[in-house]
Amino acid sequence: MTTPSALLKVMIDAARKAARGLARDFGEVAELQVSRKGAADFVSAADLKSEQTLFEELTRVRPGYGFLGEERGEVEGSDKTHRWIVDPLDGTTNFLHAIPHFAINIALEREGRIVAAVTYNPVSHDLFWAERGRGAYLNDRRLRTAARTRLEEAVLATGIPFLGHGHHARFLKELHQIAQRVAGVRRFGAAALDLAWVAAGRFDGFWERDLGAWDVAAGVLLVTESGGMVSDAEGGQDMLTKGSICAANLALHPLLIERLQAAA
């Protein structure tokens, strides 16, 4: 068992502190103050509180690091080589509908590369974490991507565009190319957990578009450190800027990219 580094322990502690507030609010979903951020895109008081907790905890320990959060955006740091990339509540719609499938996502970027990652579900207490070159873990268990190599055996996850968000026609073309060739496609509503579940071998692969860097930064490291491959939907390495992602094991990844290209 590899033990987390001091820096990763900081990230885990911050996630657990923010999770306490989310867990309390999740028990009182009906009482949440909810404001509209866009069509079918809600931001809750819990979301904002969680990000504030993460910002305070992480900047207290590493005051010079930059910070990119879903709610507050980019905060420049004096240390230009390090940046926290944070989603305080991935799966907001699940959260607001009392569906216990959401996560806190924290990644540390060093000179443009993700070097540490934490994805934590406060309800299940699944703590996914990884450090570059040291593997990926679920709590204290080492993770490996699933061993299946044929699409017809694979269960994949994706995200479905919703009201006012995403390119619906393109998604339907991609789904047509993929769904008829696989054992199943799932849509659980939290990209961070979809990626963590690919790392854990629960899903064989995952693809989605129109994501923020905070949705995928931690998951990129979790999947690669568990032996998988991650790219943008075109097969390149611009996941954080393009907002598209395709993740799977080494055998299935090129087959998924081929199907996505066929849908273009």
JOPENOR-V852385 format. One record per residue. N is the residue number from 0. RES is the residue in one small letter. PHI is phi as a letter, one per 20 degrees, with the letter a starting at -180 (999 if undefined). PSI is psi in whole degrees, -180 to 180 (none if undefined). Layout:
BEGIN
n/res/phi/psi
N/RES/PHI/PSI
N/RES/PHI/PSI
END
This chain:
BEGIN
n/res/phi/psi
0/m/999/122
1/t/e/132
2/t/e/144
3/p/f/146
4/s/f/170
5/a/g/-40
6/l/f/-42
7/l/f/-35
8/k/f/-36
9/v/g/-45
10/m/f/-43
11/i/f/-43
12/d/f/-41
13/a/f/-43
14/a/f/-43
15/r/f/-35
16/k/f/-45
17/a/f/-34
18/a/f/-31
19/r/f/-43
20/g/f/-42
21/l/f/-42
22/a/f/-40
23/r/f/-48
24/d/f/-34
25/f/f/-31
26/g/f/-11
27/e/c/46
28/v/g/-38
29/a/f/-22
30/e/e/-5
31/l/f/144
32/q/e/119
33/v/c/130
34/s/d/151
35/r/e/132
36/k/d/-19
37/g/r/178
38/a/g/121
39/a/l/28
40/d/c/99
41/f/e/147
42/v/c/129
43/s/d/162
44/a/g/-34
45/a/f/-42
46/d/g/-49
47/l/f/-41
48/k/f/-41
49/s/f/-45
50/e/f/-38
51/q/f/-42
52/t/f/-46
53/l/f/-43
54/f/f/-47
55/e/f/-45
56/e/f/-46
57/l/f/-40
58/t/f/-24
59/r/f/-41
60/v/e/-36
61/r/c/76
62/p/f/-20
63/g/e/-12
64/y/f/146
65/g/f/169
66/f/b/126
67/l/c/112
68/g/c/154
69/e/f/-38
70/e/e/-46
71/r/e/-8
72/g/m/-149
73/e/e/130
74/v/c/114
75/e/f/140
76/g/d/164
77/s/f/-26
78/d/e/103
79/k/f/-6
80/t/e/-11
81/h/c/142
82/r/b/131
83/w/e/138
84/i/c/116
85/v/c/132
86/d/d/111
87/p/f/-20
88/l/b/93
89/d/e/123
90/g/o/38
91/t/g/-42
92/t/f/-40
93/n/g/-48
94/f/g/-48
95/l/f/-20
96/h/d/14
97/a/m/30
98/i/e/119
99/p/e/52
100/h/c/88
101/f/b/168
102/a/b/159
103/i/e/135
104/n/c/123
105/i/c/127
106/a/c/149
107/l/d/123
108/e/d/129
109/r/c/117
110/e/l/45
111/g/n/-1
112/r/d/139
113/i/f/124
114/v/d/-15
115/a/b/147
116/a/b/143
117/v/c/130
118/t/c/121
119/y/c/125
120/n/e/111
121/p/f/-18
122/v/e/-49
123/s/e/-15
124/h/m/23
125/d/f/116
126/l/d/105
127/f/e/134
128/w/b/154
129/a/b/151
130/e/c/141
131/r/g/126
132/g/n/0
133/r/c/4
134/g/n/173
135/a/c/148
136/y/c/151
137/l/d/110
138/n/l/-107
139/d/d/15
140/r/d/129
141/r/f/138
142/l/d/145
143/r/c/142
144/t/f/160
145/a/f/154
146/a/e/-3
147/r/f/141
148/t/c/-3
149/r/d/135
150/l/g/-37
151/e/f/-13
152/e/e/-6
153/a/e/143
154/v/d/123
155/l/d/157
156/a/d/154
157/t/b/179
158/g/d/144
159/i/d/128
160/p/g/147
161/f/c/-173
162/l/g/120
163/g/m/14
164/h/b/125
165/g/n/172
166/h/d/98
167/h/f/-44
168/a/f/-41
169/r/f/-42
170/f/g/-43
171/l/f/-35
172/k/f/-44
173/e/f/-42
174/l/f/-40
175/h/f/-41
176/q/f/-33
177/i/e/-46
178/a/f/-36
179/q/f/-7
180/r/d/0
181/v/c/169
182/a/f/-21
183/g/r/154
184/v/c/132
185/r/d/149
186/r/c/103
187/f/d/-14
188/g/n/16
189/a/b/100
190/a/g/-37
191/a/g/-44
192/l/f/-33
193/d/g/-46
194/l/f/-43
195/a/f/-37
196/w/f/-29
197/v/f/-44
198/a/g/-36
199/a/e/-3
200/g/n/7
201/r/f/-45
202/f/d/147
203/d/e/-21
204/g/a/170
205/f/b/138
206/w/b/149
207/e/a/156
208/r/c/172
209/d/m/44
210/l/d/157
211/g/e/160
212/a/g/-36
213/w/f/-24
214/d/f/-34
215/v/d/-15
216/a/g/-48
217/a/f/-42
218/g/f/-32
219/v/g/-46
220/l/f/-40
221/l/g/-45
222/v/f/-46
223/t/f/-36
224/e/f/-13
225/s/e/11
226/g/n/6
227/g/e/-176
228/m/c/139
229/v/c/138
230/s/b/177
231/d/f/179
232/a/f/-15
233/e/e/-1
234/g/n/2
235/g/e/-168
236/q/d/35
237/d/d/41
238/m/g/-43
239/l/f/-30
240/t/e/-37
241/k/f/-28
242/g/m/12
243/s/d/156
244/i/b/147
245/c/c/122
246/a/c/138
247/a/a/-177
248/n/f/176
249/l/f/-29
250/a/f/-41
251/l/e/-26
252/h/g/-52
253/p/f/-30
254/l/f/-37
255/l/f/-45
256/i/g/-40
257/e/f/-42
258/r/f/-40
259/l/f/-38
260/q/f/-35
261/a/f/-26
262/a/e/-14
263/a/f/none
END
